[in-house]
Amino acid sequence: MSNPSQAASTLLLGTGVGCFLIAGFGFVQGRISLDGLSLGLVFPALGAVLVAVSRSIRSGEGLFTAAFPSEDDDMLVERVHRDLESTRKEESMGSAWAELEAAVLETELSEE
């Protein structure tokens, strides 16, 4: 399994470099110019933002570190087990409430 922060960082870095490549082709073909504001200037700006976010995730600082934790395989397995256990507990509690409600309704109906 891959480290979530490394996978996200690599994906964002590749997308940022792709935006720079698109901007480079646009400049070479004359479709993007620096003479005025155009929609084509979004690509180099977006590329810079994506590369910066990729670097911040890889360093473990910034806004997206909680969304993409830097954990090894053992930590990931432990977190998934905890999440599954809490889901099982919530499901069993929900079914217990449903059974209790059914029993109360049954006794109310039998009294009438």
VEXDO-619429 format. One record per atom (N, C-alpha, C, O, CB): y, x, z. Coordinates in steps of 0.1 Angstrom, whole numbers, plus 5000, padded with zeros to 4 digits. Atoms other than C-alpha are relative to their C-alpha. Last residue first. Glycine has a CB too. Layout:
YXZ...
//
This chain:
499550125006498144505233498949914996499149804991500950024988499450084990496644755257500649874995500649775002501250085007501150064993494344895230500649915011499949815015499150105006500650115008497344955208498949935007498749815006499550064987499050105001499145155235499549884991499849764995501350054994500050074988496045355242501049885000500849785006500350095012501350074998495545445206500049925013499549805013498850094999499950125008499245535202498749915001498849795001500250044985499050094994498945765231500149884992500249774998501450075002500650064988495745925218501049905007500549795011499650115010501050095005497245975183499449935012499149815012499050064992499350125005500346135199499049894995499349784998500950044988499450074988498146375219500749874996500649775002500950095007501150064993496146465188500549925012500049815014498950105004500550125008499246525168498949935007498949805006499650054986499050104998500746745196499549874992499749764996501350044995500250054986497446945197501049895002500749795008500250115010501250095000497546985159499849945013499449825015498850074995499650125008501147125160498849905000499049785001500350044986499150084992500147365188500449874993500549764999501350085004500950064989497147485168500949925009500449815014499350115008500850105006499447545138499149935010499049805010499150054989499250125003502047725158499249894994499549774997501150044990499650064988499447955173500849874998500749775004500750095009501150074995497948025139500349935013499949815015498850105003500250125009501348115125498849925005498949795005499850044986499050104996501948345155499949874991500249764996501450064999500350064987498648515149501049905004500749805010499950125010501150105001499348555112499649945013499349825013498850084994499550125007502748715118498949894999499249775001500650044987499150074991501348955144500549874994500549765000501250085005500950064990498549055120500849925010500449815014499250115008500650115006501149115093499049935009499049805009499250054987499050105001503249335116499449874993499649764997501250054992499850064987500149535126501049895000500849785006500550115010501150074996499149595090500249935014499849815015498750095001500050125008502649705081498849915003499049785004499950044985498950094995502849945110500049874992500249764998501450075000500450054987499550095101501049905005500649805011499750125009501050105002500550125064499549945013499349825014498850074993501249955007503850305071498949895000499249785004499550135008501250004992507150135078498850054992498750034980499749865006500749875003510650175064498850015010498950065021501050125002500249904989511749815066499350124995498550124986499249935011500949905005513149635035499750115010500350215010500550064987500850075010514949315047498950094994497850044991500949954989500850104993516149485079499149934990498049894994500949905008501149934993517349795060499149905007497949935009500550105009501350055004519349575035498850075007497650055004499850024986500350154998522749595050498649964998498149875005500949934991499450095009523049975054499649855003498949835013499750034986498750054995521150265068500549894991500149894979501050115002500250084988517550375064501249945006501249905018499250085010499549924989518350665040499749925013499849985024501450044999500849884998516250505013500350085012499550145019500050094987501350044996517950175017499150125003498350125013499349904990499950044986521350335016498749955005498449975017501149895001499849894992520450524984500149965015499650035024501250094996501349935000519150214967500150125009499150145017499750054985500950084991522350024977498650075001498050075011499849864995499549984987524450304961499149925010498849975021501549955002500449864996522350304929500550035015499750095022500750114991501550004998522649924927499550145004498750155013499349964987500350074988526449934932498550015003498150035014500449854999499549924989526950204906499649935013499250005023501550034999500949884998524750024881500450085012499550135019500150084987501350054994526649694887499150125002498450125012499449894991499750044986529949874880498849965007498550005018501149895000499949874992528450044849500449975014499950045023501150094994501249925000527249704836500150135008499350165016499550024986500850044989530249494845498850095002498350115013499649854999499749904988532449694822499249965012499250035022501550005002500949895001530849494793500250105011499350185014500250074987501350044993532549174803499150125000498250135009499449884994501050085008535849324792498849985009498650045019499750074987501150064992538949454809499149924991499649834983500549925011499750124992541049654785498849955008497750015006500549894990498650045003541149984766500449895009501649885013500149974986499249984988537950124783501549954998502349965007500050145005498949905001535750004755500850005014500749905021501049974988499350004987532349834753501150104999500950224994499150035012499950134995530949734720500749985013501249885017498549945001498650055000531850064704500149855004501149795002500550014986499950095011528250164696501449934999501649864989498949895001500349935013528450464718500149914988500749964978498550065001498949915003530150274746499850074987500750094979500250105012498850085003527649994746501250084996501950054987500349915011500250045013524750244745501249914995501649924983498749914999499949885009526150414775499849964986500650004977499050105004498549975002526750074793500150124991501150124982500650045014499550115008523049974787501550034997502050014986499949875007500549985013521950314800500549894990501049934979498450005000499249895006524150284831499550024985500450064977499850135008498650055003522649934837500850114994501750094986500649955013500050095012519150084833501349944997501749944985499049895002500049915012520050354858499949934987500549974977498850105002498749945001520950084883500150104988501150104981500350075013499150105006517749894876501450054998502050024988500049875009500450025014515650204882500949904993501349924981498649964998499649885007517450284914499849984985500650024977499450125006498550015001517049924926500650124993501550114985500749995014499750115009513249934919501549994998502049974986499549875006500449965014512850274935500449894990500949924979498550034999499149895004514750174966499750044986500750064978499950125010498750075003512849844969501050114995501750084986500549935013500250085011509450034967501449934996501749934984499049895002500149915011510550304991499949924987500549954977498850095001498749945003511850055016499950094988500950094980500550075012499150105006508649845014501450064997502050024986500249885009499050034990506350145019501049914994501549944983500650145005498849925001503550114994501049965011501049855016500749974986498850085000500050005000501250095000501250205005500049905012
//
